[in-house]
Amino acid sequence: MIPCFVTFFLTLLVCGLLSKQCTIDMAGYFEEMGFEELQEGQQANHLLDMARFLIDFGFYNEDIIGEWPKLPPPASREVVLSLPEITIEGNDKSCPICLKAFSNGEKAKEMPCHHQFHAKCILTWLDKTNTCPFCRYELPTDDEAYEAYRKDKKRKEQRQEDIETLHNSMFS
């Protein structure tokens, strides 16, 4: 399938080369593409036109900058249910989510990063995203696409570290 702009320019090229009179309905083309005439004093926004072009023809990719395009998905149900419940000792700690102080002997959930939270607070949080709200430690998710993205990101980081180590070993 040839994009319409390529067809348009090929038609112009063929008409010019064959020295034939070609009538192209330019108004129809511009109406089809959603273009409007510039009003007096208006200037074309070429950056916006380029962005639209890239999106229209599939050159734009959501993760083009190497970031996940939205919040990470919720943590895996299995992992959330297996979070250990601990008993808080002392009155000097507080929940980083609700900021309420833990009372002595109160039950709390502990993340693998050893941060402690009220069960209600952390379970609500992990239903929305898979990270520790305090340090951003990531728990596994049930989202296969996100897990593949995480593995790819980790491989890229490891590759960069390997290149840096190799470079330092060669030039130090």
CORKA-V546461 format. One record per residue. RES is the residue in three letters. PSI is psi in whole degrees, -180 to 180 (none if undefined). BURIAL is I if it has 16 or more other ideal C-beta (glycine too) atoms within 10 Angstrom, else O. D_CENTER is the distance of its C-alpha to the mean C-alpha in whole Angstrom. Layout:
# CORKA-V546461
res,psi,burial,d_center
RES,PSI,BURIAL,D_CENTER
RES,PSI,BURIAL,D_CENTER
This chain:
# CORKA-V546461
res,psi,burial,d_center
MET,125,O,30
ILE,128,O,30
PRO,151,O,28
CYS,-33,O,30
PHE,-33,O,30
VAL,-44,O,32
THR,-44,O,34
PHE,-49,O,35
PHE,-33,O,36
LEU,-40,O,37
THR,-46,O,40
LEU,-42,O,41
LEU,-48,O,41
VAL,-43,O,43
CYS,-42,O,45
GLY,-41,O,46
LEU,-37,O,47
LEU,-1,O,49
SER,41,O,51
LYS,158,O,51
GLN,122,O,50
CYS,134,O,47
THR,119,O,46
ILE,130,O,42
ASP,87,O,41
MET,-37,O,39
ALA,-42,O,39
GLY,-40,O,38
TYR,-49,O,35
PHE,-36,O,34
GLU,-42,O,34
GLU,-39,O,32
MET,-4,O,29
GLY,21,O,29
PHE,147,O,30
GLU,149,O,33
GLU,143,O,36
LEU,137,O,35
GLN,168,O,37
GLU,130,O,40
GLY,-6,O,38
GLN,146,O,35
GLN,151,O,33
ALA,143,O,30
ASN,92,O,26
HIS,-32,O,26
LEU,-43,O,22
LEU,-41,O,21
ASP,-41,O,23
MET,-42,O,21
ALA,-44,O,18
ARG,-41,O,20
PHE,-48,O,21
LEU,-41,O,18
ILE,-45,O,16
ASP,-35,O,20
PHE,18,O,20
GLY,16,O,17
PHE,-17,O,16
TYR,134,O,13
ASN,135,O,10
GLU,-37,O,6
ASP,34,O,5
ILE,-27,O,8
ILE,5,O,8
GLY,15,O,7
GLU,149,O,4
TRP,130,O,2
PRO,-9,O,2
LYS,-175,O,5
LEU,146,O,8
PRO,152,I,9
PRO,170,I,11
PRO,156,I,15
ALA,154,I,17
SER,135,I,19
ARG,-42,O,22
GLU,-44,O,25
VAL,-42,O,23
VAL,-43,I,24
LEU,-25,O,27
SER,4,O,28
LEU,132,I,27
PRO,145,O,31
GLU,129,O,33
ILE,165,O,35
THR,127,O,38
ILE,133,I,37
GLU,124,O,40
GLY,167,O,41
ASN,11,O,40
ASP,0,O,38
LYS,154,O,34
SER,159,O,32
CYS,124,I,29
PRO,-14,I,26
ILE,-57,I,25
CYS,-11,O,28
LEU,11,O,30
LYS,143,O,33
ALA,142,O,35
PHE,143,I,36
SER,157,O,39
ASN,127,O,41
GLY,1,O,41
GLU,146,I,38
LYS,143,O,36
ALA,160,I,32
LYS,141,I,29
GLU,130,O,28
MET,164,I,25
PRO,-22,O,25
CYS,3,O,24
HIS,16,O,28
HIS,142,I,26
GLN,143,I,28
PHE,157,I,28
HIS,142,I,30
ALA,-46,O,29
LYS,-41,O,28
CYS,-52,I,26
ILE,-34,I,24
LEU,-38,O,24
THR,-43,O,22
TRP,-48,I,20
LEU,-14,I,19
ASP,-18,O,19
LYS,-38,O,16
THR,163,I,14
ASN,14,I,15
THR,153,I,15
CYS,130,I,19
PRO,-14,I,19
PHE,-47,O,21
CYS,-2,O,20
ARG,22,O,16
TYR,133,O,18
GLU,130,I,16
LEU,157,I,18
PRO,155,O,17
THR,174,I,16
ASP,0,O,17
ASP,108,O,14
GLU,-39,O,15
ALA,-42,O,12
TYR,-39,I,10
GLU,-39,O,13
ALA,-41,O,13
TYR,-44,I,10
ARG,-44,I,11
LYS,-43,O,15
ASP,-43,O,13
LYS,-42,O,12
LYS,-41,O,15
ARG,-42,O,17
LYS,-43,O,16
GLU,-42,O,17
GLN,-42,O,20
ARG,-42,O,21
GLN,-41,O,21
GLU,-41,O,23
ASP,-42,O,25
ILE,-42,O,26
GLU,-41,O,26
THR,-45,O,29
LEU,-46,O,31
HIS,-46,O,31
ASN,-35,O,32
SER,-29,O,35
MET,-34,O,36
PHE,26,O,36
SER,none,O,37
